[in-house]
Amino acid sequence: MAFRFLQGCLRATRAVQHFRFLHSAACLSRCASSYRQLPCPVCLRRPSSCCTTGQGCRRFLRDHQKAALSTIRDQVYFAGGSVCLHGDASDGFRLTDQQSTSMDERTFADHLRHCSSSRQVFRLLLSLKSMSDTMAASALQTIAALEHDKCGLKDPTVLDHDVFKAVCFQFEHDSQRLTDAGLLSALHACTRLYVDPWSSLMVRLVSESQRRLDRGQMPIRNLCILAEALLALEGSRSVMLKQVMEQIQGHEVKEWSLEELTQVYGLLQTGIVERGQYQHLLNSMNSYALSRAASLKPASISQILNALVVLSQTRAVPLVISLCKHSVKHVHRFTDSELVEVLGALMHFGHSDQYFVEALERHVPRNTYTMHPEAITKVMQYCGRRQILSKAIFDTVAESFVYRADSYNTSQIARQIMPFGKLGYLPPNTGELFHKVEGILHTQFSQFQPRTLLNLLHSCTLIERFPVNFMAKVFNPYFLQQLEEQGTGLDRVLLAQLTQLYMTVKLECPFYEGPNLLPKYRVKSFLSSGRSLETPVDRHLYNRVKMGLLDLLGARDYFASNVLTPYCYTLDVELKLDGEGYVLPASHHEDVCKRIAVCIDGQKRFCANTHHLLGKEAIKTRHLKLLGYKVVQIPFFEFEKLQNRAETVDYLHKKIFPHSYRLSW
């Protein structure tokens, strides 16, 4: 009987076009009339007794004091239908044959996964003779997943469909006969579909949920579903929601299944936690997750890592490390969205793992042309943030960029190109890559956010790809005004980038004839605390080099440290020579014919996994040479090999004065 009526309606529709999915106008009128006389499930009053069922029970409103709702109240999508889908089914809408019902549910779920529109879901429902309440709730969840949008429904008319009305009527009419899973899943789906929270359907579902919650027998899974629905309906201050959380905390965390653990993490990150609330529960969950990390599935690892970020669990770094370690074997199993969340969490907590990178190097080259653009972008962003130069990844991404960039948004374009500049790496197809970038800039220049555009252009200059054709637009007062109005204004990093762009144009592109950068937008030093265009010197390495220079030069007066040049760069060590090549005292300003800039390059000035100099250090070296300095680089991996004082002095002499003879003293 469950869907016989609807099937009859379908046959009738072919003959009578005026009444789609309705048996007759008279039937609809009689059912609607009887529906209006149903008592309120909360106060048991009929509409004639001062309880407006369609607007919500007045007693329910008074007792629960609803908070601000996230649902749409001015559009009442629900309307009582005349169709009873399975009015003669057993309790819970279960089929008599339990085994066949279970098999039908699995088949039904498989069909639902293949539905790409709400209309296909409706057709699937019409094709069935009967169904359980959980199957009907799953159908509502699928419709919600297809139609839900942060600003409303993609197609609000689906809620006016007769099949949808019939399903909702059945849930309302038999709310007390529903299984817990069917009841709560239906309530959750209705909140995602923005059904009027004061409609009789929602009032009945909520009141029935309250009745069952009061029993205190709901498992964790059902409590989480109910909590998410209440959060959408009433916000985080819901009295009923607090009751749900109390029951969740009453369960021993160590007795939860891994699926329940993942579900509670997902619940807590939806906005329930405020000002350290439920931190004790989170501590227990973090400890339990750490002990079971090896058994977690890819989706659970992704969910938990994302929750740790949202919940600012800064003390859960051991859990992050463990999840990263165990995610290595799942890299190829992660969906693109799951991989994005994993990489985002690793960047947030500042963690990288050699084996995880190796797994990415196997996965990304095989799937670059099929991966979602945001997943590729996140991989590049992760490599750039952790300063990991992977030629296997970078070369493949550079190749795919040439063919796929037209489908990327401006943010994805910039975030994929910026790591090349940051790590100072030019792929084999450099010409094609930056020809594509230039073409995109020509056609989409105005679509880029000012800061995003500046970051992109600055990254290009780090690897000697000079965007001369766009400098006039960047130094234009209108663009600078836009840059200043975006975000928090022109901070020091933006001004430093503008200054270095201007220096690059003047030093490396002398043919540029466009406008100059006004003095008020220039900085005097590229070195600053936090994010800087120069890497501060490694103090331990500097002290060792300083002792060697004292032995080599004989006195501290012959070299200066931490010297700020007129060109914004800071020199680790500066030496001055006269016309005959003799070293002058650092305080001497006359007869200086040559200056030597000694760059003491610690480990942070190189890519994390190679001895490849970062882009910002490479451009500094180029500019200093163009400004007349002799640049001497002392990389950490060479200096650390020196065993004693004599080797140190000999090394520094060959580096700084390779063509002079030194007498021993």
LUMMAR-176603 format. One line per 4 residues: their letters; for each residue x, y, z of C-alpha. Coordinates in Angstrom, 3 decimals. Layout:
<rs>
A> X,Y,Z | ...
</rs>
This chain:
<rs>
MAFR> 0.000,0.000,0.000 | 3.041,2.190,0.561 | 3.292,3.586,-2.943 | 0.348,2.009,-4.722
FLQG> -1.571,5.237,-4.499 | 1.243,7.253,-6.041 | 1.638,4.700,-8.798 | -2.051,5.027,-9.499
CLRA> -1.595,8.777,-9.605 | 1.168,8.369,-12.143 | -1.056,6.290,-14.383 | -3.863,8.779,-13.986
TRAV> -1.540,11.624,-14.939 | -1.000,10.154,-18.364 | -4.742,10.390,-18.990 | -5.578,13.576,-17.100
QHFR> -2.929,16.294,-17.404 | -4.740,18.680,-15.068 | -4.040,16.677,-11.871 | -0.383,15.545,-11.674
FLHS> 0.275,12.936,-8.934 | -3.186,13.613,-7.384 | -5.949,11.036,-7.402 | -8.727,13.595,-7.437
AACL> -9.495,17.079,-6.211 | -12.147,15.703,-3.910 | -9.702,13.293,-2.274 | -7.192,16.083,-1.750
SRCA> -9.869,18.289,-0.200 | -11.071,15.567,2.194 | -7.524,14.652,3.301 | -6.489,18.257,3.724
SSYR> -9.611,18.920,5.788 | -8.923,15.968,8.070 | -5.282,16.990,8.312 | -6.228,20.450,9.573
QLPC> -8.165,18.843,12.426 | -5.180,16.885,13.760 | -4.372,17.921,17.363 | -1.124,19.609,18.280
PVCL> 1.328,16.931,19.480 | 2.556,19.132,22.326 | -0.493,20.751,23.929 | -3.101,18.389,22.386
RRPS> -5.242,21.331,21.301 | -6.954,21.529,17.978 | -6.592,24.638,15.804 | -9.986,25.766,16.993
SCCT> -8.674,25.719,20.575 | -6.165,28.539,20.145 | -3.230,26.502,18.872 | -2.139,27.336,15.326
TGQG> -0.518,24.148,14.152 | 0.826,25.701,10.977 | 2.653,28.398,12.936 | 3.885,26.191,15.762
CRRF> 2.531,25.262,19.162 | 2.190,28.243,21.480 | 3.019,26.131,24.490 | 6.089,24.798,22.714
LRDH> 7.139,28.370,21.935 | 6.623,29.496,25.521 | 8.393,26.546,27.152 | 11.440,26.312,24.960
QKAA> 11.984,30.012,24.151 | 13.387,29.575,20.662 | 16.610,31.423,19.846 | 17.373,33.098,16.514
LSTI> 16.766,30.547,13.774 | 19.007,29.765,10.845 | 16.072,28.552,8.769 | 13.886,30.567,6.438
RDQV> 10.696,31.528,8.227 | 9.084,33.742,5.644 | 8.785,30.933,3.102 | 6.563,28.105,4.285
YFAG> 7.387,25.234,1.989 | 5.484,22.557,3.898 | 1.915,21.749,3.086 | -0.107,18.751,4.146
GSVC> -0.614,16.302,1.312 | -3.355,13.786,0.588 | -1.092,10.844,-0.112 | -0.263,8.229,2.504
LHGD> 2.863,6.447,1.353 | 2.730,3.494,3.680 | -0.138,3.936,6.055 | -0.693,0.184,6.476
ASDG> 2.973,-0.659,7.128 | 4.100,-2.132,10.415 | 5.721,-0.085,13.150 | 8.686,1.816,11.810
FRLT> 7.456,1.291,8.249 | 9.308,-2.021,8.120 | 8.401,-4.655,5.606 | 7.124,-7.953,6.942
DQQS> 10.131,-9.798,5.489 | 13.011,-8.310,7.496 | 15.726,-9.903,5.373 | 14.323,-8.635,2.093
TSMD> 13.741,-5.219,3.650 | 17.398,-4.981,4.598 | 18.425,-6.004,1.121 | 16.011,-3.466,-0.378
ERTF> 17.485,-0.717,1.776 | 20.999,-1.456,0.543 | 19.819,-1.412,-3.053 | 17.837,1.751,-2.421
ADHL> 20.891,3.457,-0.907 | 22.934,2.482,-3.938 | 20.316,3.984,-6.265 | 20.230,7.166,-4.195
RHCS> 23.982,7.618,-4.600 | 23.493,7.659,-8.363 | 20.789,10.342,-8.270 | 22.099,13.638,-9.600
SSRQ> 18.888,15.650,-9.178 | 15.889,15.849,-6.880 | 13.624,14.828,-9.735 | 15.508,11.547,-10.037
VFRL> 14.975,10.958,-6.319 | 11.245,11.532,-6.763 | 11.144,9.104,-9.682 | 12.979,6.547,-7.562
LLSL> 10.416,6.936,-4.780 | 7.563,6.500,-7.218 | 9.082,3.273,-8.510 | 8.853,1.575,-5.093
KSMS> 5.912,-0.362,-3.683 | 6.892,0.243,-0.062 | 9.742,1.576,2.007 | 10.955,1.953,5.571
DTMA> 11.145,5.273,7.393 | 14.939,5.224,7.199 | 14.725,4.854,3.422 | 12.370,7.827,3.204
ASAL> 14.645,9.848,5.481 | 17.620,8.933,3.314 | 15.737,10.254,0.320 | 15.166,13.565,2.125
QTIA> 18.862,13.692,3.016 | 19.797,13.157,-0.624 | 17.463,15.947,-1.720 | 19.012,18.197,0.939
ALEH> 22.517,17.372,-0.260 | 21.524,18.208,-3.841 | 19.610,21.401,-3.089 | 21.203,22.843,0.056
DKCG> 23.036,26.128,-0.250 | 24.227,28.568,2.404 | 21.927,31.261,1.043 | 18.867,29.026,0.580
LKDP> 17.803,26.255,-1.742 | 19.061,25.968,-5.280 | 15.560,25.049,-6.419 | 12.890,25.876,-3.787
TVLD> 10.163,24.383,-5.986 | 11.234,20.851,-5.031 | 9.444,21.388,-1.722 | 6.200,21.933,-3.622
HDVF> 6.519,18.584,-5.349 | 3.654,16.234,-4.448 | 5.985,13.346,-3.613 | 7.917,15.538,-1.192
KAVC> 4.677,16.708,0.440 | 3.477,13.137,0.735 | 6.678,11.978,2.429 | 6.535,14.896,4.869
FQFE> 2.883,14.204,5.658 | 3.697,10.598,6.473 | 6.536,11.624,8.789 | 4.247,14.051,10.583
HDSQ> 1.226,11.764,10.773 | 3.152,8.742,12.115 | 5.926,10.515,14.036 | 5.418,8.306,17.103
RLTD> 5.827,5.132,15.029 | 9.146,6.172,13.480 | 12.417,4.551,14.444 | 14.915,6.818,16.169
AGLL> 17.166,6.775,13.110 | 14.325,7.643,10.746 | 12.934,10.388,13.001 | 16.225,12.173,13.588
SALH> 17.468,11.792,10.033 | 14.231,13.295,8.732 | 14.465,16.202,11.197 | 18.057,16.859,10.192
ACTR> 17.160,16.777,6.485 | 14.286,19.224,7.007 | 16.593,21.732,8.690 | 18.940,21.547,5.719
LYVD> 15.969,22.076,3.402 | 14.923,25.198,5.332 | 11.470,23.847,6.167 | 9.572,26.365,8.296
PWSS> 10.593,25.603,11.921 | 7.072,26.446,13.142 | 5.295,24.193,10.671 | 3.338,21.348,12.205
LMVR> 5.804,18.876,10.683 | 8.810,20.399,12.442 | 6.942,20.872,15.724 | 5.972,17.227,15.773
LVSE> 9.423,15.978,14.858 | 11.086,18.144,17.499 | 8.582,17.269,20.227 | 8.895,13.564,19.457
SQRR> 12.691,13.904,19.532 | 12.428,15.613,22.924 | 10.266,12.777,24.230 | 12.792,10.167,23.179
LDRG> 15.729,12.233,24.369 | 14.201,12.347,27.840 | 14.470,8.562,27.995 | 18.261,8.927,27.975
QMPI> 18.785,5.874,25.777 | 19.962,7.407,22.495 | 23.307,6.166,21.131 | 26.059,8.640,20.232
RNLC> 25.254,8.540,16.523 | 21.642,9.624,17.018 | 22.605,12.260,19.580 | 24.974,13.852,17.069
ILAE> 22.327,13.937,14.340 | 19.853,15.526,16.738 | 22.436,18.060,17.920 | 23.199,19.220,14.385
ALLA> 19.490,19.663,13.678 | 18.958,21.638,16.902 | 21.980,23.801,16.155 | 20.439,24.758,12.821
LEGS> 17.033,25.389,14.393 | 17.851,27.183,17.620 | 21.554,27.975,17.685 | 24.209,26.999,20.209
RSVM> 22.202,28.256,23.208 | 19.379,25.768,22.753 | 18.270,24.192,26.039 | 17.571,20.922,24.272
LKQV> 21.017,21.025,22.662 | 22.642,21.344,26.079 | 20.696,18.281,27.182 | 22.063,16.396,24.164
MEQI> 25.636,17.417,25.005 | 25.178,16.345,28.616 | 24.151,12.895,27.440 | 27.113,12.717,25.047
QGHE> 29.473,13.570,27.898 | 27.790,10.912,30.005 | 29.039,8.192,27.668 | 32.526,6.833,28.337
VKEW> 34.745,7.970,25.458 | 36.802,4.780,25.505 | 33.659,2.789,24.747 | 32.851,4.749,21.587
SLEE> 33.349,3.265,18.161 | 35.705,5.082,15.808 | 32.712,6.163,13.721 | 31.110,7.721,16.810
LTQV> 34.371,9.424,17.723 | 34.599,10.947,14.255 | 30.971,12.039,14.395 | 31.423,13.878,17.711
YGLL> 34.499,15.675,16.330 | 32.369,16.766,13.385 | 29.614,17.935,15.725 | 31.917,19.989,17.938
QTGI> 33.394,21.864,14.994 | 29.984,23.022,13.762 | 29.887,25.896,16.249 | 28.789,24.354,19.531
VERG> 32.091,24.963,21.327 | 32.493,28.458,22.764 | 35.368,29.832,24.862 | 36.994,26.538,25.718
QYQH> 33.674,24.814,26.375 | 33.787,20.995,26.387 | 37.596,21.069,26.520 | 37.602,18.216,29.039
LLNS> 35.605,16.131,26.565 | 38.005,17.120,23.775 | 41.026,16.126,25.853 | 39.546,12.672,26.375
MNSY> 38.707,12.391,22.693 | 42.204,13.472,21.640 | 43.789,10.865,23.911 | 41.466,8.148,22.630
ALSR> 42.065,9.140,19.000 | 45.830,9.040,19.582 | 45.605,5.470,20.887 | 43.467,4.356,17.917
AASL> 45.067,6.422,15.142 | 46.351,3.344,13.309 | 42.800,2.005,12.904 | 41.192,5.176,11.565
KPAS> 39.838,5.250,8.025 | 40.897,7.972,5.542 | 37.647,9.912,5.953 | 38.000,9.842,9.744
ISQI> 41.603,11.057,9.627 | 40.566,13.956,7.432 | 37.569,14.802,9.628 | 39.549,14.735,12.867
LNAL> 42.431,16.809,11.499 | 40.005,19.422,10.211 | 38.213,19.484,13.561 | 41.506,20.018,15.409
VVLS> 42.117,23.085,13.253 | 38.627,24.534,13.709 | 38.685,23.864,17.455 | 42.211,25.330,17.854
QTRA> 43.588,22.269,19.607 | 47.140,23.575,19.869 | 48.018,21.006,22.534 | 47.042,18.112,20.283
VPLV> 50.245,18.219,18.203 | 51.151,14.582,19.137 | 47.796,13.529,17.683 | 48.463,15.556,14.524
ISLC> 51.871,13.909,14.111 | 50.389,10.456,14.628 | 47.556,11.082,12.157 | 50.063,12.365,9.598
KHSV> 52.179,9.265,10.089 | 49.245,6.912,9.582 | 47.817,8.919,6.677 | 50.851,8.031,4.547
KHVH> 49.273,4.717,3.559 | 45.990,6.475,2.751 | 47.220,9.285,0.483 | 46.020,7.517,-2.645
RFTD> 42.704,6.686,-0.949 | 41.836,10.222,0.140 | 39.217,11.969,-1.917 | 40.269,15.374,-3.216
SELV> 38.266,17.181,-0.521 | 39.738,14.961,2.210 | 43.265,15.581,0.942 | 42.603,19.332,1.024
EVLG> 41.583,19.114,4.687 | 44.601,16.980,5.617 | 47.057,19.341,3.941 | 45.328,22.359,5.466
ALMH> 45.699,20.883,8.947 | 49.376,20.023,8.430 | 50.038,23.600,7.316 | 48.085,24.988,10.259
FGHS> 50.101,22.994,12.779 | 53.379,23.463,10.891 | 54.120,19.771,10.466 | 55.690,17.915,7.559
DQYF> 56.792,14.320,7.168 | 59.278,12.891,4.695 | 57.234,9.749,4.066 | 54.054,11.765,3.593
VEAL> 55.818,13.905,0.970 | 57.066,10.775,-0.778 | 53.502,9.464,-0.876 | 52.378,12.754,-2.438
ERHV> 55.166,12.442,-5.007 | 53.748,9.081,-6.036 | 50.107,10.177,-5.991 | 50.117,13.651,-7.557
PRNT> 52.006,12.921,-10.823 | 49.591,10.069,-11.589 | 46.463,12.129,-10.996 | 47.351,15.742,-11.793
YTMH> 45.062,15.925,-14.805 | 42.067,14.475,-12.953 | 42.449,15.994,-9.488 | 40.210,18.864,-8.435
PEAI> 41.967,22.236,-8.971 | 41.738,23.035,-5.260 | 43.457,19.757,-4.365 | 46.366,20.515,-6.724
TKVM> 46.514,24.053,-5.356 | 46.620,22.799,-1.766 | 49.480,20.423,-2.575 | 51.506,23.299,-4.051
QYCG> 50.573,25.562,-1.165 | 51.696,22.895,1.304 | 55.041,22.486,-0.457 | 55.523,26.249,-0.512
RRQI> 54.559,26.771,3.116 | 56.807,23.945,4.345 | 59.552,24.914,1.844 | 59.578,21.453,0.279
LSKA> 61.033,21.405,-3.228 | 59.670,18.319,-4.937 | 60.644,18.369,-8.585 | 58.318,15.433,-9.291
IFDT> 55.322,17.445,-8.058 | 56.399,20.851,-9.359 | 57.209,19.607,-12.863 | 53.918,17.747,-13.198
VAES> 51.865,20.658,-11.871 | 53.661,23.008,-14.286 | 52.725,20.750,-17.193 | 49.082,20.437,-16.150
FVYR> 48.836,24.184,-15.508 | 49.461,24.935,-19.174 | 46.462,22.806,-20.176 | 44.081,23.302,-17.237
ADSY> 44.653,26.864,-16.021 | 41.688,28.254,-17.962 | 39.364,26.369,-15.592 | 41.095,27.686,-12.444
NTSQ> 39.930,30.704,-10.489 | 42.345,33.573,-9.877 | 43.174,32.455,-6.345 | 44.091,28.943,-7.523
IARQ> 46.241,30.376,-10.318 | 48.221,32.544,-7.918 | 48.606,29.844,-5.260 | 49.920,27.346,-7.801
IMPF> 52.521,29.740,-9.239 | 53.725,31.378,-6.016 | 55.587,28.276,-4.689 | 57.811,28.301,-7.800
GKLG> 58.993,31.777,-6.842 | 59.221,31.119,-3.134 | 61.412,28.055,-3.620 | 63.321,29.611,-6.510
YLPP> 62.603,26.776,-8.929 | 62.149,26.898,-12.705 | 60.493,23.790,-14.211 | 61.559,22.325,-17.572
NTGE> 58.607,23.951,-19.368 | 59.294,27.423,-17.932 | 58.658,29.163,-21.248 | 55.240,27.578,-21.758
LFHK> 54.286,27.994,-18.111 | 54.917,31.716,-17.865 | 53.597,32.371,-21.337 | 50.327,30.906,-20.011
VEGI> 50.548,33.049,-16.871 | 51.096,36.176,-18.956 | 48.120,35.336,-21.169 | 45.902,34.899,-18.113
LHTQ> 47.061,38.220,-16.683 | 46.244,39.976,-19.945 | 42.703,38.614,-20.031 | 41.866,38.448,-16.307
FSQF> 43.939,41.232,-14.748 | 40.924,43.060,-13.322 | 39.517,39.850,-11.844 | 42.455,39.317,-9.485
QPRT> 42.195,40.624,-5.951 | 44.908,43.321,-5.496 | 46.854,41.405,-2.832 | 46.631,38.153,-4.782
LLNL> 47.924,39.902,-7.897 | 50.808,41.535,-6.038 | 51.830,38.200,-4.498 | 51.769,36.566,-7.930
LHSC> 53.835,39.257,-9.666 | 56.338,39.427,-6.827 | 56.800,35.637,-6.919 | 57.548,35.827,-10.643
TLIE> 60.356,38.345,-10.101 | 62.044,36.029,-7.575 | 62.823,33.593,-10.405 | 63.691,36.242,-13.017
RFPV> 60.304,36.237,-14.739 | 59.753,39.995,-14.983 | 56.130,41.183,-15.427 | 57.186,44.434,-17.081
NFMA> 53.949,44.744,-19.056 | 51.970,45.013,-15.828 | 54.220,47.226,-13.705 | 52.595,50.432,-14.938
KVFN> 49.235,49.147,-13.674 | 50.697,48.097,-10.326 | 52.402,51.448,-9.679 | 49.248,53.258,-10.740
PYFL> 47.675,55.275,-7.860 | 44.289,53.654,-8.483 | 45.679,50.128,-7.980 | 47.609,51.224,-4.886
QQLE> 44.423,52.723,-3.495 | 42.599,49.435,-4.077 | 45.455,47.598,-2.396 | 45.241,49.916,0.589
EQGT> 41.481,49.541,0.935 | 41.584,45.739,0.851 | 41.973,44.032,4.218 | 43.889,45.950,6.878
GLDR> 45.545,48.428,4.545 | 49.142,48.539,3.381 | 51.119,46.563,5.937 | 54.896,46.331,5.979
VLLA> 55.000,43.143,3.910 | 53.016,44.699,1.061 | 55.175,47.807,1.074 | 58.312,45.651,1.040
QLTQ> 56.970,43.677,-1.946 | 56.193,46.897,-3.825 | 59.665,48.243,-3.045 | 61.391,45.074,-4.228
LYMT> 59.295,45.071,-7.407 | 60.400,48.645,-8.038 | 64.053,47.758,-7.396 | 63.776,44.767,-9.713
VKLE> 62.421,46.912,-12.519 | 65.172,49.502,-12.079 | 68.042,47.020,-11.748 | 67.035,44.186,-14.074
CPFY> 64.697,45.887,-16.558 | 66.407,49.175,-17.507 | 64.182,49.474,-20.580 | 61.110,50.027,-18.384
EGPN> 59.693,53.516,-18.968 | 56.471,53.410,-16.955 | 55.575,55.287,-13.753 | 57.746,54.980,-10.665
LLPK> 56.680,53.872,-7.210 | 56.064,56.914,-5.061 | 58.505,57.298,-2.118 | 55.712,56.994,0.458
YRVK> 55.173,53.369,-0.612 | 58.829,52.353,-0.154 | 60.471,50.789,2.878 | 64.031,51.260,4.080
SFLS> 64.667,47.657,5.093 | 63.472,44.296,3.820 | 64.361,42.631,7.132 | 61.606,42.619,9.723
SGRS> 60.169,40.395,12.410 | 57.643,37.783,11.309 | 57.146,37.498,7.574 | 60.141,39.104,5.901
LETP> 61.728,39.366,2.454 | 65.037,38.370,4.051 | 65.860,35.476,6.345 | 67.615,36.558,9.588
VDRH> 71.098,35.168,10.051 | 71.533,31.979,12.063 | 73.182,33.271,15.258 | 75.033,30.060,16.055
LYNR> 76.486,29.805,12.551 | 77.307,33.530,12.576 | 79.318,33.228,15.805 | 81.409,30.425,14.347
VKMG> 82.072,32.403,11.155 | 82.896,35.514,13.195 | 85.572,33.638,15.146 | 87.095,32.456,11.879
LLDL> 87.103,36.022,10.488 | 88.878,37.249,13.618 | 91.610,34.675,13.020 | 91.763,35.511,9.317
LGAR> 91.768,39.331,9.524 | 93.500,39.720,12.858 | 91.036,42.165,14.465 | 87.312,42.797,14.873
DYFA> 87.661,46.299,13.394 | 88.103,44.979,9.855 | 84.555,43.778,9.293 | 81.063,44.995,10.154
SNVL> 78.023,42.918,10.999 | 74.312,43.388,10.337 | 74.872,46.271,7.934 | 71.799,47.961,6.441
TPYC> 72.585,49.137,2.927 | 70.939,52.107,1.174 | 69.233,49.521,-1.015 | 67.079,47.985,1.751
YTLD> 69.105,44.780,2.060 | 70.884,43.803,5.284 | 74.367,42.280,5.012 | 75.423,39.608,7.471
VELK> 79.059,40.745,7.175 | 80.591,43.554,5.111 | 84.276,44.023,4.216 | 85.778,47.088,2.520
LDGE> 88.836,46.993,0.251 | 90.980,49.790,-1.120 | 92.311,50.070,-4.679 | 95.151,47.616,-3.993
GYVL> 92.923,44.998,-2.419 | 93.820,45.653,1.205 | 91.117,45.351,3.854 | 90.086,48.672,5.347
PASH> 88.640,49.201,8.823 | 84.857,48.960,8.856 | 84.572,52.556,10.037 | 86.561,53.828,7.066
HEDV> 84.461,55.631,4.431 | 87.129,57.042,2.130 | 89.069,55.331,-0.662 | 86.694,52.353,-0.641
CKRI> 87.003,50.711,-4.042 | 85.298,47.413,-3.396 | 82.761,46.038,-0.965 | 82.347,42.369,-0.097
AVCI> 78.998,41.083,1.191 | 79.428,37.847,3.121 | 76.139,35.906,3.257 | 76.138,33.411,6.112
DGQK> 73.423,31.098,4.818 | 71.889,28.967,7.532 | 69.541,26.069,6.968 | 66.426,28.281,6.860
RFCA> 67.674,30.022,3.716 | 67.436,26.781,1.746 | 64.582,24.495,0.785 | 63.789,22.041,3.560
NTHH> 64.866,18.898,1.749 | 67.630,20.182,-0.567 | 70.516,22.658,-0.732 | 68.555,24.828,-3.133
LLGK> 68.535,28.510,-2.158 | 65.119,30.077,-1.573 | 63.814,32.582,-4.093 | 64.069,35.584,-1.746
EAIK> 67.728,34.812,-1.063 | 68.477,34.285,-4.754 | 67.034,37.693,-5.718 | 69.040,39.318,-2.916
TRHL> 72.231,37.833,-4.335 | 71.364,39.034,-7.838 | 70.580,42.549,-6.715 | 73.691,42.903,-4.567
KLLG> 75.862,41.883,-7.511 | 74.113,44.412,-9.765 | 74.710,47.074,-7.087 | 78.471,46.450,-7.211
YKVV> 79.008,44.088,-4.288 | 81.113,40.989,-4.455 | 78.869,38.384,-2.879 | 80.477,35.546,-0.913
QIPF> 78.172,32.824,0.284 | 78.994,30.646,3.288 | 76.415,27.816,3.211 | 75.872,25.856,6.410
FEFE> 76.407,22.469,4.762 | 79.966,23.452,3.761 | 80.935,25.207,6.979 | 79.726,22.370,9.222
KLQN> 82.253,20.011,7.627 | 85.191,22.002,9.003 | 86.890,20.177,11.847 | 89.180,22.718,13.486
RAET> 90.334,26.322,13.610 | 92.951,25.937,10.903 | 90.464,24.472,8.439 | 88.038,27.288,9.191
VDYL> 90.585,30.016,8.478 | 91.757,28.315,5.301 | 88.161,27.887,4.101 | 87.271,31.556,4.697
HKKI> 90.458,32.736,2.971 | 89.684,30.706,-0.161 | 86.098,31.928,-0.161 | 86.728,35.637,0.400
FPHS> 90.196,36.091,-1.154 | 90.485,33.272,-3.689 | 93.202,35.021,-5.750 | 95.438,36.319,-2.960
YRLS> 98.278,34.674,-1.075 | 98.148,34.666,2.722 | 101.208,34.437,4.878 | 100.724,32.350,7.997
W> 100.735,34.152,11.321
</rs>
